[in-house]
């Protein structure tokens, strides 16, 4: 009975959002919502029957243990949620002790605590949050960018790997939702659209969740966003900045990155490259040779990183190739990468028609490139990288899909989704 009540709540929330913000694209709204909820369940099945590791189920089991503790001791449960104070016997029962995993488990335990103590109910709630964030960003983008609904729908609502890795009980679901909310609010502020009080709360919450689950996504995202806002606001008052926006952007970005390097132990200047290389070597040790990105004499120096950066960027976006993949998931990823390659090449053919502000394009482009390079260098396993890269992939897909000549003729064919 309790799962039915949860599903009814989820459907009711979707209906209310549809009535308020989804009427312009009704079929698009419901197809996206239902498919995301379904994919959230599929992810659980894939981990259960296909992958040898079953992280998502371990997260859920830990969340259930934590929720049961909450039913017995509400005060102790709240202390653990907000202050990490917990009896030793509780921590001994949890498989996950890593800080980011515990943060996810706390979020999941709230659903179980409220009666959603089945995996599929929790997955549906996560999928709902993921969908709402994606739809929010879709709505903002289509409002401010002319004829962008096809590109925005592909990038944020339907691109297969993005939907798959952001629809279930995994860290990426909540982290990407946080980044989507912040992106939408940033665009509303940038284009002088009114931002309501609850949207500012969403922005702060989104930053907090993304930082706690995927700090390296959040750090790069926040650095590029703040850099853009500083240049955008200061250019009005300082003529030099107005005439040298790109150069100013680069200087501020470098300074902010230097500041961000002290925000997390893994970013400390003396540790950053060592952590990167340690992660790289660990993935090489546990991965099959044909599923790896092979770099040229990679070691912990900036010279080595710069030398290998172009191959990291290329591989992070376009590999595995068709014929290079082994296994069903890798084969599907290679087909997807072929689509990305075609979109990328066709986008270059008409890059001059893009009328988005150059500074905004630079900010998004730097976020994509830098995050892709460091993810590929630290995570050379192509299978794992296809999951981690969804931190930047939606923005890349939108950039290469918007006003893409190969997609222009499809707009009329897909117009039925708007009715």
C-alpha positions as CSV (number, residue, x, y, z in Angstrom):
1,X,0.0,0.0,0.0
2,X,2.8,2.5,0.9
3,X,4.5,2.2,-2.5
4,X,1.2,3.1,-4.2
5,X,0.9,6.2,-2.0
6,X,4.4,7.2,-3.0
7,X,3.8,6.7,-6.7
8,X,0.6,8.7,-6.4
9,X,2.5,11.6,-4.8
10,X,5.2,11.4,-7.5
11,X,2.5,11.5,-10.2
12,X,0.7,14.3,-8.5
13,X,3.9,16.4,-8.3
14,X,4.5,15.8,-12.0
15,X,0.9,16.8,-12.8
16,X,1.2,20.1,-10.8
17,X,4.5,21.0,-12.5
18,X,3.0,20.2,-15.9
19,X,0.0,22.5,-15.3
20,X,2.3,25.3,-14.2
21,X,5.3,24.9,-16.5
22,X,4.7,22.1,-19.0
23,X,1.7,23.1,-21.0
24,X,3.8,24.4,-24.0
25,X,5.2,20.9,-24.7
26,X,2.7,18.4,-23.2
27,X,3.8,15.3,-25.1
28,X,7.5,16.1,-24.6
29,X,6.8,16.6,-20.8
30,X,5.1,13.3,-20.2
31,X,7.3,11.2,-22.5
32,X,10.4,12.6,-20.8
33,X,9.0,12.2,-17.3
34,X,7.8,8.6,-17.8
35,X,10.9,7.5,-19.6
36,X,13.1,8.9,-16.9
37,X,11.2,7.1,-14.1
38,X,11.4,3.9,-16.2
39,X,15.1,4.3,-16.8
40,X,15.7,4.8,-13.1
41,X,14.3,1.3,-12.6
42,X,16.3,-0.1,-15.5
43,X,19.5,1.2,-14.0
44,X,18.7,-0.9,-10.9
45,X,18.1,-4.0,-13.0
46,X,21.3,-3.4,-14.9
47,X,23.3,-3.2,-11.7
48,X,21.5,-6.3,-10.4
49,X,22.0,-8.6,-13.4
50,X,24.7,-7.1,-15.6
51,X,27.4,-5.3,-13.6
52,X,29.6,-7.3,-11.1
53,X,29.6,-4.3,-8.8
54,X,26.2,-3.3,-7.4
55,X,26.8,0.1,-5.9
56,X,23.3,1.3,-6.2
57,X,21.9,-1.6,-4.3
58,X,24.5,-1.3,-1.6
59,X,23.6,2.4,-1.2
60,X,20.0,1.5,-0.9
61,X,20.6,-1.2,1.7
62,X,22.7,1.2,3.8
63,X,19.9,3.8,3.5
64,X,17.4,1.2,4.7
65,X,19.6,0.5,7.8
66,X,19.8,4.2,8.5
67,X,16.1,4.7,8.1
68,X,15.4,1.8,10.5
69,X,17.7,3.5,13.0
70,X,15.6,6.6,12.5
71,X,12.4,4.8,13.3
72,X,13.9,3.6,16.6
73,X,15.7,6.9,17.5
74,X,14.4,10.0,15.8
75,X,16.7,12.3,17.7
76,X,19.8,10.2,17.0
77,X,18.8,10.0,13.3
78,X,18.5,13.7,13.0
79,X,21.9,14.2,14.8
80,X,23.5,11.9,12.2
81,X,21.9,13.6,9.3
82,X,23.0,17.1,10.3
83,X,26.0,16.6,12.6
84,X,27.4,13.2,11.7
85,X,26.9,12.1,15.3
86,X,26.1,8.3,15.3
87,X,26.6,5.4,17.7
88,X,29.5,3.1,16.7
89,X,27.2,0.1,16.2
90,X,25.3,2.0,13.4
91,X,28.5,2.8,11.5
92,X,29.6,-0.8,11.8
93,X,26.4,-1.9,10.0
94,X,27.0,0.4,7.0
95,X,29.1,-0.8,4.1
96,X,29.8,2.7,2.9
97,X,31.9,5.0,5.1
98,X,33.3,7.4,2.5
99,X,32.0,10.9,3.0
100,X,30.3,11.4,-0.4
101,X,28.7,8.0,-0.3
102,X,27.3,8.7,3.2
103,X,25.9,12.0,2.0
104,X,24.0,10.2,-0.7
105,X,22.8,7.5,1.8
106,X,21.4,10.2,4.1
107,X,19.3,11.6,1.2
108,X,18.1,8.2,0.3
109,X,17.3,7.3,3.9
110,X,14.8,10.2,4.1
111,X,12.7,8.5,1.5
112,X,12.9,5.1,3.3
113,X,12.2,6.9,6.6
114,X,9.0,8.3,5.1
115,X,7.8,4.8,4.1
116,X,9.5,4.4,0.7
117,X,11.4,1.4,1.8
118,X,11.6,-0.3,-1.5
119,X,14.3,0.2,-4.1
120,X,11.9,1.1,-6.9
121,X,10.1,3.8,-4.9
122,X,13.4,5.4,-4.0
123,X,14.5,5.2,-7.6
124,X,11.3,6.8,-8.7
125,X,11.8,9.8,-6.3
126,X,15.3,10.3,-7.5
127,X,14.1,10.1,-11.1
128,X,11.5,12.7,-10.4
129,X,14.0,15.1,-8.9
130,X,16.3,14.5,-11.9
131,X,13.4,15.2,-14.3
132,X,12.3,18.3,-12.6
133,X,15.8,19.8,-12.7
134,X,16.2,18.9,-16.4
135,X,12.8,20.3,-17.2
136,X,13.5,23.5,-15.3
137,X,16.7,24.0,-17.3
138,X,14.9,23.1,-20.6
139,X,12.2,25.7,-19.9
140,X,14.7,28.4,-19.1
141,X,16.8,27.7,-22.2
142,X,13.9,27.5,-24.6
143,X,12.6,30.8,-23.2
144,X,15.8,32.7,-23.8
145,X,17.3,31.0,-26.9
146,X,15.2,31.1,-30.1
147,X,14.3,27.8,-31.7
148,X,16.3,25.9,-29.2
149,X,13.7,23.3,-28.0
150,X,15.0,20.5,-30.2
151,X,18.6,20.9,-29.1
152,X,17.5,21.4,-25.4
153,X,15.3,18.3,-25.5
154,X,18.1,16.2,-26.9
155,X,20.7,17.4,-24.5
156,X,18.7,17.6,-21.2
157,X,15.7,15.3,-21.6
158,X,16.6,12.4,-23.9
159,X,20.3,11.8,-24.6
160,X,20.6,8.2,-23.7
161,X,23.7,8.0,-21.4
162,X,22.8,11.3,-19.7
163,X,19.3,10.0,-18.9
164,X,20.6,6.6,-17.9
165,X,23.3,7.8,-15.5
166,X,21.1,10.6,-13.9
167,X,17.9,8.7,-13.3
168,X,18.6,6.2,-10.5
169,X,20.1,5.8,-7.1
170,X,23.6,7.0,-7.9
171,X,25.5,10.1,-7.0
172,X,25.3,11.5,-10.5
173,X,21.5,11.8,-10.3
174,X,21.5,14.4,-7.5
175,X,24.7,16.1,-8.5
176,X,23.6,16.8,-12.0
177,X,20.2,17.9,-10.8
178,X,22.0,20.4,-8.6
179,X,24.0,21.7,-11.5
180,X,20.9,21.9,-13.7
181,X,19.1,24.1,-11.1
182,X,22.0,26.4,-10.7
183,X,22.4,26.7,-14.5
184,X,18.8,27.6,-15.0
185,X,18.9,30.3,-12.3
186,X,22.1,31.7,-13.6
187,X,20.6,32.0,-17.1
188,X,17.5,33.8,-15.7
189,X,19.7,36.2,-13.8
190,X,21.9,36.7,-16.9
191,X,19.0,37.6,-19.1
192,X,17.3,39.8,-16.4
193,X,14.4,37.4,-15.8
194,X,12.9,37.6,-12.4
195,X,14.3,34.9,-10.0
196,X,11.9,34.0,-7.2
197,X,13.0,33.5,-3.6
198,X,12.6,29.7,-3.8
199,X,14.8,29.6,-6.9
200,X,17.6,31.1,-4.9
201,X,17.1,28.4,-2.3
202,X,17.3,25.8,-5.1
203,X,20.5,27.4,-6.3
204,X,22.2,27.2,-2.9
205,X,20.9,23.7,-2.3
206,X,22.0,22.6,-5.8
207,X,25.5,23.9,-5.2
208,X,25.6,22.2,-1.8
209,X,24.4,18.9,-3.1
210,X,26.7,18.9,-6.2
211,X,29.7,19.8,-4.0
212,X,29.1,17.0,-1.5
213,X,28.5,14.4,-4.2
214,X,30.8,15.5,-7.1
215,X,33.1,18.2,-5.8
216,X,35.3,18.2,-8.9
217,X,32.2,18.9,-11.1
218,X,31.0,21.6,-8.7
219,X,34.4,23.3,-8.4
220,X,34.9,23.7,-12.1
221,X,31.3,24.7,-12.7
222,X,31.3,27.3,-9.9
223,X,34.7,28.7,-11.1
224,X,33.5,29.3,-14.6
225,X,30.1,30.6,-13.5
226,X,31.6,33.2,-11.1
227,X,34.2,34.2,-13.6
228,X,31.5,35.0,-16.2
229,X,29.4,36.9,-13.6
230,X,32.3,39.0,-12.5
231,X,33.2,40.0,-16.1
232,X,29.6,40.5,-17.1
233,X,28.9,42.8,-14.1
234,X,32.2,44.7,-14.1
235,X,32.3,45.4,-17.8
236,X,29.5,48.0,-17.2
237,X,31.6,50.0,-14.8
238,X,35.1,49.5,-16.1
239,X,35.8,50.4,-19.7
240,X,39.0,48.4,-19.8
241,X,37.1,45.2,-19.0
242,X,34.4,46.0,-21.6
243,X,37.1,46.3,-24.3
244,X,39.1,43.3,-23.1
245,X,36.4,40.8,-21.9
246,X,38.2,37.6,-23.0
247,X,41.5,38.5,-21.6
248,X,39.9,39.6,-18.3
249,X,37.9,36.4,-18.2
250,X,41.1,34.3,-18.5
251,X,42.9,36.2,-15.7
252,X,39.9,36.0,-13.3
253,X,39.4,32.3,-14.1
254,X,43.1,31.5,-13.4
255,X,42.9,33.4,-10.1
256,X,39.7,31.7,-9.1
257,X,41.1,28.3,-9.9
258,X,44.1,29.1,-7.7
259,X,41.6,30.0,-4.9
260,X,39.5,26.9,-5.5
261,X,42.7,24.8,-5.1
262,X,42.5,25.4,-1.4
263,X,38.8,24.3,-1.1
264,X,39.4,20.6,-1.0
265,X,42.4,18.5,0.1
266,X,42.5,16.8,-3.4
267,X,42.9,20.2,-5.0
268,X,45.8,21.4,-2.9
269,X,48.6,22.4,-5.4
270,X,51.1,20.0,-4.0
271,X,48.6,17.1,-4.1
272,X,46.4,17.7,-7.2
273,X,48.6,16.0,-9.8
274,X,49.6,13.2,-7.4
275,X,45.9,12.4,-6.7
276,X,45.3,12.5,-10.5
277,X,48.1,10.1,-11.2
278,X,47.2,7.8,-8.3
279,X,43.6,7.5,-9.6
280,X,44.9,6.9,-13.1
281,X,47.2,4.1,-12.1
282,X,44.5,2.5,-10.0
283,X,42.1,2.3,-12.9
284,X,44.9,1.0,-15.1
285,X,45.5,-1.7,-12.6
286,X,41.9,-3.0,-12.4
287,X,40.8,-2.4,-16.0
288,X,41.2,-4.5,-19.2
289,X,43.7,-3.1,-21.6
290,X,41.2,-2.7,-24.5
291,X,38.9,-0.6,-22.3
292,X,41.6,2.0,-21.4
293,X,42.8,5.3,-22.7
294,X,46.5,5.0,-23.1
295,X,48.5,8.1,-22.5
296,X,52.1,9.0,-23.4
297,X,54.4,8.7,-20.3
298,X,51.9,10.3,-18.0
299,X,53.4,11.5,-14.7
300,X,52.7,14.1,-12.1
301,X,53.9,17.2,-13.9
302,X,52.0,20.0,-15.7
303,X,54.1,19.4,-18.8
304,X,52.9,15.8,-19.0
305,X,49.3,16.8,-18.4
306,X,49.5,19.5,-21.2
307,X,51.1,17.0,-23.6
308,X,48.4,14.4,-23.0
309,X,45.5,16.9,-22.8
310,X,44.4,16.8,-26.5
311,X,44.2,13.0,-26.5
312,X,42.3,13.1,-23.2
313,X,39.8,15.6,-24.6
314,X,39.3,13.6,-27.8
315,X,39.0,10.3,-26.0
316,X,36.7,11.7,-23.3
317,X,34.2,12.9,-25.9
318,X,34.4,10.4,-28.8
319,X,35.6,7.1,-27.4
320,X,35.0,4.2,-27.5
321,X,34.7,4.1,-31.3
322,X,32.6,1.7,-33.3
323,X,34.4,-1.6,-33.4
324,X,36.6,-0.7,-30.4
325,X,34.0,-1.7,-27.9
326,X,33.5,-5.0,-26.2
327,X,30.3,-5.7,-24.4
328,X,26.8,-4.4,-24.7
329,X,27.2,-1.2,-22.7
330,X,30.4,-0.3,-24.5
331,X,28.8,-1.0,-27.9
332,X,25.9,1.3,-27.0
333,X,28.3,4.0,-25.9
334,X,30.2,3.7,-29.2
335,X,27.0,4.3,-31.2
336,X,26.3,7.3,-29.1
337,X,29.8,8.6,-29.6
338,X,29.3,8.3,-33.4
339,X,26.3,10.5,-33.1
340,X,28.3,13.0,-31.1
341,X,31.0,13.0,-33.8
342,X,28.5,13.6,-36.6
343,X,26.9,16.4,-34.6
344,X,30.2,18.0,-33.8
345,X,31.4,17.9,-37.4
346,X,28.1,19.3,-38.7
347,X,28.1,22.0,-36.0
348,X,31.5,23.2,-37.1
349,X,30.2,23.7,-40.7
350,X,27.9,26.5,-39.5
351,X,29.6,27.8,-36.4
352,X,29.3,31.4,-37.6
353,X,25.5,31.3,-37.2
354,X,25.8,30.9,-33.4
355,X,24.6,34.2,-31.9
356,X,25.1,33.4,-28.3
357,X,27.3,35.9,-26.4
358,X,30.9,34.9,-27.0
359,X,31.7,35.2,-23.3
360,X,28.9,32.8,-22.4
361,X,30.2,30.3,-25.1
362,X,33.8,30.7,-23.7
363,X,32.6,29.9,-20.2
364,X,30.7,26.8,-21.2
365,X,33.4,25.7,-23.5
366,X,36.1,26.0,-20.8
367,X,34.0,24.1,-18.3
368,X,33.5,21.3,-20.9
369,X,37.2,21.1,-22.0
370,X,38.9,21.4,-18.6
371,X,36.5,18.9,-16.9
372,X,36.7,16.5,-19.7
373,X,40.5,16.5,-19.8
374,X,41.0,15.9,-16.1
375,X,38.2,13.3,-15.9
376,X,39.9,11.4,-18.8
377,X,43.3,11.7,-17.3
378,X,42.2,10.5,-13.8
379,X,39.6,8.0,-15.1
380,X,41.1,6.3,-18.2
381,X,38.6,3.4,-18.1
382,X,36.2,4.2,-20.9
383,X,33.2,2.5,-19.3
384,X,33.6,4.5,-16.0
385,X,34.3,7.7,-17.9
386,X,31.1,7.4,-19.9
387,X,29.3,7.7,-16.5
388,X,31.5,10.4,-15.0
389,X,31.4,12.6,-18.1
390,X,27.7,13.4,-17.8
391,X,28.9,16.3,-15.6
392,X,29.7,18.2,-18.9
393,X,28.1,16.1,-21.6
394,X,24.6,17.8,-21.6
395,X,26.2,21.2,-22.2
396,X,28.3,19.9,-25.0
397,X,25.4,18.2,-26.6
398,X,23.3,21.4,-26.5
399,X,26.2,23.5,-27.9
400,X,26.7,21.1,-30.9
401,X,22.9,20.6,-31.5
402,X,21.7,24.2,-31.3
403,X,21.1,25.4,-34.8
404,X,22.9,22.4,-36.2
405,X,22.2,22.0,-39.9
406,X,21.6,18.3,-39.6
407,X,18.9,18.9,-37.1
408,X,17.2,21.8,-38.7
409,X,15.1,19.7,-41.1
410,X,14.0,17.4,-38.1
411,X,12.2,20.3,-36.3
412,X,9.0,20.0,-38.4
413,X,9.1,16.2,-38.1
414,X,9.1,16.4,-34.3
415,X,6.6,19.3,-34.1
416,X,3.9,16.8,-33.1
417,X,5.5,16.7,-29.6
418,X,4.5,20.3,-29.0
419,X,0.8,19.6,-29.5
